[in-house]
Amino acid sequence: MAELVVEIGVEELPTRFIPSLIDDINKEFKKELDQNKVNHNSIDVYATPRRLVIYVKKISLQAED
């Protein structure tokens, strides 16, 4: 198991969109990992008006067969 950090720089996001964006990214990233059979422990998403970060704890290094 490993950790995964994805950091995305963006143009200025309106702060009113950040809470729903965090929820959407979390749901969609989890859905993609599950569909591709990649085991993981938890997903945390952080956001500022100029940066998005996805942090996955204990992600497997390869997908299940």
N, CA and C atoms as an extended XYZ file, in Angstrom:
195
Properties=species:S:1:pos:R:3:atomname:S:1:resname:S:1:resid:I:1 pbc="F F F"
N         0.833       -1.185        0.000 N   MET     1
C         0.000        0.000        0.000 CA  MET     1
C         0.878        1.249        0.000 C   MET     1
N         0.385        2.276       -0.627 N   ALA     2
C         1.112        3.540       -0.744 CA  ALA     2
C         0.135        4.686       -0.509 C   ALA     2
N         0.643        5.890       -0.606 N   GLU     3
C        -0.183        7.087       -0.535 CA  GLU     3
C        -0.142        7.774       -1.893 C   GLU     3
N        -1.215        8.455       -2.236 N   LEU     4
C        -1.296        9.178       -3.499 CA  LEU     4
C        -1.727       10.605       -3.219 C   LEU     4
N        -0.987       11.547       -3.775 N   VAL     5
C        -1.348       12.961       -3.672 CA  VAL     5
C        -1.428       13.523       -5.083 C   VAL     5
N        -2.577       14.097       -5.413 N   VAL     6
C        -2.774       14.756       -6.699 CA  VAL     6
C        -3.041       16.226       -6.396 C   VAL     6
N        -2.203       17.097       -6.936 N   GLU     7
C        -2.372       18.531       -6.714 CA  GLU     7
C        -2.616       19.196       -8.061 C   GLU     7
N        -3.664       19.987       -8.126 N   ILE     8
C        -4.057       20.640       -9.377 CA  ILE     8
C        -4.132       22.145       -9.131 C   ILE     8
N        -3.367       22.889       -9.884 N   GLY     9
C        -3.456       24.343       -9.826 CA  GLY     9
C        -4.523       24.827      -10.787 C   GLY     9
N        -5.345       25.752      -10.350 N   VAL    10
C        -6.446       26.254      -11.178 CA  VAL    10
C        -6.460       27.780      -11.141 C   VAL    10
N        -7.219       28.354      -12.037 N   GLU    11
C        -7.441       29.794      -11.979 CA  GLU    11
C        -8.334       30.075      -10.774 C   GLU    11
N        -8.542       31.286      -10.455 N   GLU    12
C        -9.317       31.670       -9.263 CA  GLU    12
C       -10.730       31.079       -9.305 C   GLU    12
N       -11.043       30.223       -8.315 N   LEU    13
C       -12.385       29.656       -8.184 CA  LEU    13
C       -13.198       30.512       -7.213 C   LEU    13
N       -14.450       30.767       -7.517 N   PRO    14
C       -15.288       31.459       -6.538 CA  PRO    14
C       -15.444       30.582       -5.290 C   PRO    14
N       -15.291       31.162       -4.134 N   THR    15
C       -15.327       30.383       -2.895 CA  THR    15
C       -16.661       29.697       -2.653 C   THR    15
N       -17.732       30.212       -3.201 N   ARG    16
C       -19.045       29.585       -2.986 CA  ARG    16
C       -19.145       28.217       -3.660 C   ARG    16
N       -18.282       27.941       -4.652 N   PHE    17
C       -18.305       26.656       -5.345 CA  PHE    17
C       -17.434       25.600       -4.677 C   PHE    17
N       -16.560       25.988       -3.781 N   ILE    18
C       -15.575       25.060       -3.222 CA  ILE    18
C       -16.210       23.911       -2.434 C   ILE    18
N       -17.154       24.136       -1.526 N   PRO    19
C       -17.716       22.987       -0.786 CA  PRO    19
C       -18.345       21.921       -1.685 C   PRO    19
N       -19.120       22.326       -2.669 N   SER    20
C       -19.732       21.327       -3.562 CA  SER    20
C       -18.682       20.690       -4.470 C   SER    20
N       -17.661       21.431       -4.847 N   LEU    21
C       -16.572       20.891       -5.662 CA  LEU    21
C       -15.822       19.803       -4.903 C   LEU    21
N       -15.549       20.032       -3.624 N   ILE    22
C       -14.881       19.028       -2.795 CA  ILE    22
C       -15.703       17.745       -2.752 C   ILE    22
N       -17.010       17.861       -2.536 N   ASP    23
C       -17.889       16.683       -2.496 CA  ASP    23
C       -17.898       15.950       -3.836 C   ASP    23
N       -18.009       16.700       -4.926 N   ASP    24
C       -18.055       16.092       -6.258 CA  ASP    24
C       -16.757       15.371       -6.594 C   ASP    24
N       -15.633       15.997       -6.313 N   ILE    25
C       -14.338       15.369       -6.605 CA  ILE    25
C       -14.187       14.099       -5.778 C   ILE    25
N       -14.548       14.159       -4.511 N   ASN    26
C       -14.436       12.993       -3.642 CA  ASN    26
C       -15.277       11.829       -4.180 C   ASN    26
N       -16.517       12.085       -4.528 N   LYS    27
C       -17.413       11.044       -5.037 CA  LYS    27
C       -16.908       10.462       -6.358 C   LYS    27
N       -16.516       11.327       -7.288 N   GLU    28
C       -16.082       10.870       -8.604 CA  GLU    28
C       -14.750       10.119       -8.550 C   GLU    28
N       -13.817       10.578       -7.727 N   PHE    29
C       -12.527        9.899       -7.611 CA  PHE    29
C       -12.722        8.518       -6.984 C   PHE    29
N       -13.577        8.437       -5.965 N   LYS    30
C       -13.880        7.151       -5.340 CA  LYS    30
C       -14.549        6.219       -6.339 C   LYS    30
N       -15.479        6.746       -7.114 N   LYS    31
C       -16.177        5.939       -8.119 CA  LYS    31
C       -15.192        5.366       -9.145 C   LYS    31
N       -14.257        6.197       -9.602 N   GLU    32
C       -13.269        5.733      -10.578 CA  GLU    32
C       -12.351        4.653       -9.993 C   GLU    32
N       -11.904        4.851       -8.761 N   LEU    33
C       -11.056        3.833       -8.132 CA  LEU    33
C       -11.818        2.526       -7.961 C   LEU    33
N       -13.061        2.607       -7.527 N   ASP    34
C       -13.872        1.408       -7.339 CA  ASP    34
C       -14.149        0.696       -8.662 C   ASP    34
N       -14.475        1.440       -9.700 N   GLN    35
C       -14.755        0.838      -11.007 CA  GLN    35
C       -13.521        0.146      -11.580 C   GLN    35
N       -12.350        0.680      -11.280 N   ASN    36
C       -11.109        0.096      -11.783 CA  ASN    36
C       -10.480       -0.882      -10.795 C   ASN    36
N       -11.217       -1.217       -9.753 N   LYS    37
C       -10.820       -2.205       -8.757 CA  LYS    37
C        -9.468       -1.885       -8.118 C   LYS    37
N        -9.293       -0.626       -7.753 N   VAL    38
C        -8.090       -0.190       -7.046 CA  VAL    38
C        -8.481       -0.015       -5.577 C   VAL    38
N        -7.908       -0.854       -4.720 N   ASN    39
C        -8.219       -0.781       -3.291 CA  ASN    39
C        -7.613        0.473       -2.681 C   ASN    39
N        -8.354        1.063       -1.744 N   HIS    40
C        -7.874        2.267       -1.061 CA  HIS    40
C        -8.565        2.364        0.294 C   HIS    40
N        -7.962        3.139        1.182 N   ASN    41
C        -8.507        3.287        2.523 CA  ASN    41
C        -9.475        4.458        2.574 C   ASN    41
N        -8.982        5.661        2.386 N   SER    42
C        -9.855        6.835        2.430 CA  SER    42
C        -9.355        7.893        1.458 C   SER    42
N       -10.258        8.767        1.077 N   ILE    43
C        -9.937        9.863        0.161 CA  ILE    43
C       -10.276       11.166        0.855 C   ILE    43
N        -9.307       12.063        0.904 N   ASP    44
C        -9.527       13.405        1.433 CA  ASP    44
C        -9.300       14.399        0.310 C   ASP    44
N       -10.181       15.373        0.209 N   VAL    45
C       -10.044       16.411       -0.816 CA  VAL    45
C        -9.981       17.760       -0.111 C   VAL    45
N        -9.009       18.548       -0.519 N   TYR    46
C        -8.817       19.887        0.032 CA  TYR    46
C        -8.842       20.877       -1.125 C   TYR    46
N        -9.301       22.085       -0.854 N   ALA    47
C        -9.375       23.072       -1.934 CA  ALA    47
C        -9.209       24.479       -1.383 C   ALA    47
N        -8.563       25.286       -2.197 N   THR    48
C        -8.496       26.722       -1.990 CA  THR    48
C        -8.937       27.342       -3.309 C   THR    48
N        -9.099       28.641       -3.376 N   PRO    49
C        -9.505       29.233       -4.650 CA  PRO    49
C        -8.517       28.986       -5.800 C   PRO    49
N        -7.277       28.582       -5.515 N   ARG    50
C        -6.307       28.353       -6.585 CA  ARG    50
C        -5.711       26.952       -6.613 C   ARG    50
N        -6.155       26.076       -5.744 N   ARG    51
C        -5.528       24.761       -5.679 CA  ARG    51
C        -6.523       23.707       -5.214 C   ARG    51
N        -6.429       22.525       -5.859 N   LEU    52
C        -7.214       21.367       -5.474 CA  LEU    52
C        -6.238       20.241       -5.129 C   LEU    52
N        -6.493       19.546       -4.035 N   VAL    53
C        -5.618       18.443       -3.628 CA  VAL    53
C        -6.481       17.234       -3.295 C   VAL    53
N        -6.085       16.086       -3.871 N   ILE    54
C        -6.724       14.812       -3.566 CA  ILE    54
C        -5.673       13.960       -2.871 C   ILE    54
N        -5.985       13.474       -1.688 N   TYR    55
C        -5.054       12.663       -0.905 CA  TYR    55
C        -5.711       11.321       -0.622 C   TYR    55
N        -5.098       10.261       -1.130 N   VAL    56
C        -5.636        8.913       -0.941 CA  VAL    56
C        -4.694        8.157       -0.014 C   VAL    56
N        -5.228        7.693        1.101 N   LYS    57
C        -4.441        6.921        2.060 CA  LYS    57
C        -4.508        5.437        1.702 C   LYS    57
N        -3.399        4.782        1.805 N   LYS    58
C        -3.314        3.333        1.604 CA  LYS    58
C        -3.975        2.892        0.307 C   LYS    58
N        -3.444        3.334       -0.805 N   ILE    59
C        -3.926        2.914       -2.118 CA  ILE    59
C        -3.043        1.768       -2.598 C   ILE    59
N        -3.639        0.749       -3.179 N   SER    60
C        -2.854       -0.381       -3.662 CA  SER    60
C        -2.071        0.029       -4.902 C   SER    60
N        -0.947       -0.622       -5.113 N   LEU    61
C        -0.072       -0.275       -6.224 CA  LEU    61
C        -0.552       -0.853       -7.549 C   LEU    61
N        -1.486       -1.785       -7.484 N   GLN    62
C        -2.051       -2.330       -8.712 CA  GLN    62
C        -3.503       -2.722       -8.498 C   GLN    62
N        -4.223       -2.784       -9.588 N   ALA    63
C        -5.641       -3.135       -9.522 CA  ALA    63
C        -5.802       -4.635       -9.306 C   ALA    63
N        -6.960       -5.021       -8.790 N   GLU    64
C        -7.274       -6.438       -8.645 CA  GLU    64
C        -7.409       -7.066      -10.016 C   GLU    64
N        -7.226       -8.384      -10.060 N   ASP    65
C        -7.391       -9.117      -11.335 CA  ASP    65
C        -8.850       -9.195      -11.719 C   ASP    65
